[in-house]
Amino acid sequence: MSDFDQELDASGLNCPLPILRAKKSLASMDSGQVLRIIATDPGSVKDFEAFAKQTGNELLEHRDEGGKFLFLIRKS
């Protein structure tokens, strides 16, 4: 997993909370910074793909690590 500037642990939260928390975290970050998100909701994979498309932020990576979903999003 690459470097990141901020981490958001959204484990145990269901849609749409991980997205809302990510949106809030990204709002406080500078352009080009990377947010790492940890989620446990299987729906979050599709949610974060859609979120990145809608917001113009770049989904750099997403991985499933045994029920934990890890995302890296670069703020545009």
C-alpha positions as CSV (number, residue, x, y, z in Angstrom):
1,M,0.0,0.0,0.0
2,S,1.5,3.4,-1.0
3,D,2.0,6.4,1.2
4,F,-1.0,8.3,2.4
5,D,-1.5,11.6,4.3
6,Q,-4.5,10.8,6.4
7,E,-6.4,7.7,7.4
8,L,-10.1,7.1,8.0
9,D,-11.2,3.9,9.8
10,A,-14.8,3.4,8.8
11,S,-14.9,-0.2,10.0
12,G,-18.3,-1.3,11.2
13,L,-20.1,1.5,9.5
14,N,-22.6,0.8,6.8
15,C,-23.4,2.8,3.7
16,P,-23.6,5.8,3.4
17,L,-21.5,6.6,6.5
18,P,-18.0,5.6,5.1
19,I,-18.6,7.9,2.1
20,L,-19.9,10.8,4.2
21,R,-16.9,10.4,6.5
22,A,-14.5,10.3,3.6
23,K,-16.1,13.4,2.0
24,K,-15.6,15.2,5.4
25,S,-12.0,14.1,5.6
26,L,-11.2,15.0,2.0
27,A,-12.7,18.5,2.6
28,S,-10.0,19.2,5.2
29,M,-7.2,18.0,3.0
30,D,-5.1,19.7,0.3
31,S,-5.3,18.9,-3.4
32,G,-3.0,16.0,-4.2
33,Q,-3.1,14.5,-0.7
34,V,-4.1,10.9,-0.3
35,L,-6.7,9.5,2.1
36,R,-6.6,5.9,3.1
37,I,-9.9,4.4,4.1
38,I,-10.6,1.2,5.9
39,A,-14.1,-0.2,5.6
40,T,-15.9,-3.4,6.3
41,D,-19.1,-2.9,4.3
42,P,-18.9,-5.0,1.1
43,G,-21.1,-2.3,-0.6
44,S,-18.3,0.2,0.0
45,V,-16.4,-1.0,-3.1
46,K,-19.0,0.1,-5.5
47,D,-19.8,3.2,-3.4
48,F,-16.2,4.4,-3.5
49,E,-15.9,3.8,-7.2
50,A,-19.0,5.9,-7.8
51,F,-17.9,8.5,-5.3
52,A,-14.5,8.9,-7.1
53,K,-16.2,9.3,-10.5
54,Q,-18.8,11.8,-9.1
55,T,-16.3,14.0,-7.2
56,G,-13.4,13.8,-9.6
57,N,-11.1,12.5,-6.9
58,E,-8.9,9.6,-8.0
59,L,-9.4,6.1,-6.6
60,L,-5.8,5.0,-6.7
61,E,-6.2,1.6,-5.3
62,H,-8.7,-0.7,-3.5
63,R,-8.0,-4.1,-1.9
64,D,-10.0,-6.7,0.0
65,E,-7.9,-8.0,2.9
66,G,-10.1,-10.7,4.3
67,G,-13.3,-8.7,4.8
68,K,-11.5,-5.4,5.3
69,F,-11.7,-3.1,2.3
70,L,-8.8,-0.7,1.8
71,F,-9.1,2.3,-0.4
72,L,-6.6,5.1,-1.4
73,I,-8.2,8.2,-2.8
74,R,-6.2,11.2,-4.0
75,K,-7.9,14.5,-3.6
76,S,-8.2,16.3,-6.9
